[in-house]
Amino acid sequence: MCSLGRFANFIISARRCNIDYGKNDPYIFAMPIPKFTLRGFRRPREVAAQALGKLEREVLDEVWRQEEVSVRDVYLAFGEGIAYTTLMTTLDRLFKKRLLTRRKDGRAFIYLPAVSQAEFEQGIREDVIDGLLGQGTEAVEPLLACIVDTVSGRDRELLDELDRLIKEKRRELKQRN
Protein backbone atom coordinates (compact mmCIF):
# COMPACT_ATOMS: atom_id res chain seq x y z
CA MET A 1 0.00 0.00 0.00
CA CYS A 2 1.32 3.45 -0.81
CA SER A 3 2.25 5.93 1.89
CA LEU A 4 -0.85 8.01 1.19
CA GLY A 5 -3.04 4.92 1.65
CA ARG A 6 -1.40 4.11 4.99
CA PHE A 7 -1.79 7.74 6.05
CA ALA A 8 -5.47 7.73 5.07
CA ASN A 9 -6.11 4.50 7.04
CA PHE A 10 -4.30 5.99 10.04
CA ILE A 11 -6.35 9.20 9.83
CA ILE A 12 -9.63 7.31 9.50
CA SER A 13 -8.66 5.07 12.44
CA ALA A 14 -7.73 8.11 14.49
CA ARG A 15 -11.06 9.77 13.69
CA ARG A 16 -13.04 6.66 14.65
CA CYS A 17 -11.28 6.61 18.02
CA ASN A 18 -11.66 10.37 18.56
CA ILE A 19 -7.92 11.01 18.63
CA ASP A 20 -7.33 14.75 18.19
CA TYR A 21 -4.36 15.58 15.98
CA GLY A 22 -5.14 19.28 15.57
CA LYS A 23 -8.33 21.12 14.73
CA ASN A 24 -6.65 23.09 11.94
CA ASP A 25 -5.89 20.03 9.83
CA PRO A 26 -8.54 19.99 7.04
CA TYR A 27 -7.72 16.41 6.02
CA ILE A 28 -8.64 15.06 9.42
CA PHE A 29 -11.70 17.08 10.30
CA ALA A 30 -13.32 17.93 6.94
CA MET A 31 -14.95 14.58 6.30
CA PRO A 32 -17.56 12.68 8.32
CA ILE A 33 -16.57 9.36 9.90
CA PRO A 34 -17.91 6.55 7.72
CA LYS A 35 -18.62 2.99 8.75
CA PHE A 36 -16.09 0.98 6.80
CA THR A 37 -14.10 -2.19 6.62
CA LEU A 38 -10.35 -1.86 6.39
CA ARG A 39 -8.87 -3.47 3.33
CA GLY A 40 -6.96 -6.50 4.53
CA PHE A 41 -8.73 -6.66 7.92
CA ARG A 42 -10.93 -9.68 8.43
CA ARG A 43 -13.33 -10.45 11.21
CA PRO A 44 -12.71 -13.73 13.07
CA ARG A 45 -15.55 -15.42 11.18
CA GLU A 46 -13.96 -14.37 7.89
CA VAL A 47 -10.56 -15.66 9.02
CA ALA A 48 -12.10 -19.06 9.74
CA ALA A 49 -13.93 -19.01 6.41
CA GLN A 50 -10.66 -18.36 4.58
CA ALA A 51 -8.70 -20.93 6.56
CA LEU A 52 -11.46 -23.49 6.05
CA GLY A 53 -13.86 -23.91 3.19
CA LYS A 54 -17.59 -24.04 3.88
CA LEU A 55 -17.70 -27.83 3.69
CA GLU A 56 -14.60 -28.16 5.88
CA ARG A 57 -16.23 -26.00 8.55
CA GLU A 58 -19.49 -27.96 8.38
CA VAL A 59 -17.61 -31.27 8.64
CA LEU A 60 -15.54 -29.95 11.54
CA ASP A 61 -18.75 -28.85 13.30
CA GLU A 62 -20.12 -32.37 12.84
CA VAL A 63 -16.95 -33.93 14.28
CA TRP A 64 -17.20 -31.63 17.31
CA ARG A 65 -20.87 -32.60 17.70
CA GLN A 66 -20.26 -36.37 17.52
CA GLU A 67 -16.74 -36.30 19.09
CA GLU A 68 -15.62 -39.37 17.11
CA VAL A 69 -16.60 -40.14 13.51
CA SER A 70 -15.87 -42.30 10.52
CA VAL A 71 -16.40 -41.07 6.98
CA ARG A 72 -19.62 -43.08 6.94
CA ASP A 73 -20.88 -41.33 10.10
CA VAL A 74 -20.38 -37.94 8.46
CA TYR A 75 -21.88 -39.20 5.19
CA LEU A 76 -25.02 -40.30 7.03
CA ALA A 77 -25.12 -37.08 9.11
CA PHE A 78 -25.17 -35.07 5.88
CA GLY A 79 -28.12 -37.12 4.67
CA GLU A 80 -26.09 -38.86 1.98
CA GLY A 81 -26.27 -35.57 0.05
CA ILE A 82 -22.53 -35.18 -0.40
CA ALA A 83 -20.39 -37.78 -2.12
CA TYR A 84 -18.67 -40.20 0.22
CA THR A 85 -15.31 -39.57 -1.47
CA THR A 86 -15.73 -35.80 -1.07
CA LEU A 87 -16.26 -36.24 2.67
CA MET A 88 -13.28 -38.63 2.85
CA THR A 89 -11.09 -36.00 1.18
CA THR A 90 -12.45 -33.26 3.43
CA LEU A 91 -11.73 -35.24 6.60
CA ASP A 92 -8.22 -35.99 5.32
CA ARG A 93 -7.62 -32.29 4.63
CA LEU A 94 -8.77 -31.40 8.16
CA PHE A 95 -6.38 -34.06 9.46
CA LYS A 96 -3.51 -32.57 7.41
CA LYS A 97 -4.40 -29.12 8.78
CA ARG A 98 -3.98 -30.67 12.25
CA LEU A 99 -7.57 -29.95 13.26
CA LEU A 100 -8.37 -33.66 13.52
CA THR A 101 -6.53 -36.73 14.70
CA ARG A 102 -7.26 -40.19 13.41
CA ARG A 103 -6.74 -43.82 14.20
CA LYS A 104 -7.17 -46.90 12.08
CA ASP A 105 -10.20 -49.09 12.75
CA GLY A 106 -10.06 -52.04 10.39
CA ARG A 107 -9.89 -50.56 6.90
CA ALA A 108 -11.39 -47.20 7.94
CA PHE A 109 -10.14 -44.22 9.88
CA ILE A 110 -11.87 -42.86 12.95
CA TYR A 111 -11.49 -39.08 13.24
CA LEU A 112 -11.43 -37.12 16.48
CA PRO A 113 -11.09 -33.37 17.08
CA ALA A 114 -7.48 -32.31 17.77
CA VAL A 115 -8.77 -29.04 19.24
CA SER A 116 -12.06 -28.13 20.85
CA GLN A 117 -14.37 -25.62 19.24
CA ALA A 118 -13.47 -23.12 21.98
CA GLU A 119 -9.73 -23.61 21.35
CA PHE A 120 -10.24 -23.18 17.61
CA GLU A 121 -12.18 -19.94 18.05
CA GLN A 122 -9.65 -18.68 20.61
CA GLY A 123 -6.86 -19.36 18.12
CA ILE A 124 -8.67 -17.30 15.48
CA ARG A 125 -9.14 -14.41 17.93
CA GLU A 126 -5.45 -14.57 18.88
CA ASP A 127 -4.44 -14.50 15.21
CA VAL A 128 -6.61 -11.44 14.56
CA ILE A 129 -5.24 -9.58 17.60
CA ASP A 130 -1.67 -10.62 16.74
CA GLY A 131 -2.21 -9.29 13.24
CA LEU A 132 -3.43 -5.96 14.60
CA LEU A 133 -0.62 -5.63 17.13
CA GLY A 134 2.01 -6.86 14.71
CA GLN A 135 1.96 -3.59 12.77
CA GLY A 136 4.72 -2.04 14.87
CA THR A 137 4.90 -0.32 18.22
CA GLU A 138 3.68 3.04 16.91
CA ALA A 139 0.34 1.47 15.93
CA VAL A 140 -0.31 -0.17 19.32
CA GLU A 141 -1.31 2.90 21.35
CA PRO A 142 -4.02 4.11 18.92
CA LEU A 143 -5.28 0.53 18.66
CA LEU A 144 -5.53 0.12 22.42
CA ALA A 145 -7.19 3.55 22.72
CA CYS A 146 -9.72 2.50 20.09
CA ILE A 147 -10.45 -0.76 21.93
CA VAL A 148 -11.04 1.11 25.19
CA ASP A 149 -13.23 3.73 23.45
CA THR A 150 -15.29 1.06 21.70
CA VAL A 151 -15.74 -1.00 24.86
CA SER A 152 -16.63 2.01 27.02
CA GLY A 153 -19.06 3.29 24.40
CA ARG A 154 -20.97 0.02 24.42
CA ASP A 155 -21.01 -1.08 28.02
CA ARG A 156 -19.61 0.41 31.22
CA GLU A 157 -19.58 -3.02 32.90
CA LEU A 158 -17.48 -4.39 30.06
CA LEU A 159 -14.96 -1.61 30.63
CA ASP A 160 -14.83 -2.58 34.33
CA GLU A 161 -14.28 -6.21 33.28
CA LEU A 162 -11.43 -5.13 31.01
CA ASP A 163 -9.87 -3.23 33.91
CA ARG A 164 -10.25 -6.31 36.17
CA LEU A 165 -8.57 -8.54 33.58
CA ILE A 166 -5.66 -6.11 33.21
CA LYS A 167 -5.13 -5.99 36.99
CA GLU A 168 -5.36 -9.78 37.21
CA LYS A 169 -2.78 -10.20 34.43
CA ARG A 170 -0.42 -7.73 36.15
CA ARG A 171 -0.65 -9.70 39.42
CA GLU A 172 0.04 -12.92 37.52
CA LEU A 173 3.09 -11.41 35.80
CA LYS A 174 4.41 -10.07 39.14
CA GLN A 175 4.17 -13.52 40.69
CA ARG A 176 6.17 -15.02 37.83
CA ASN A 177 9.00 -12.54 38.36
Summary of the structure (lengths in Angstrom):
residues: 177
radius of gyration: 22.6
end to end distance: 41.4
largest distance: 75.2
contacts: 404
relative contact order: 0.09
helix: 65%
strand: 7%
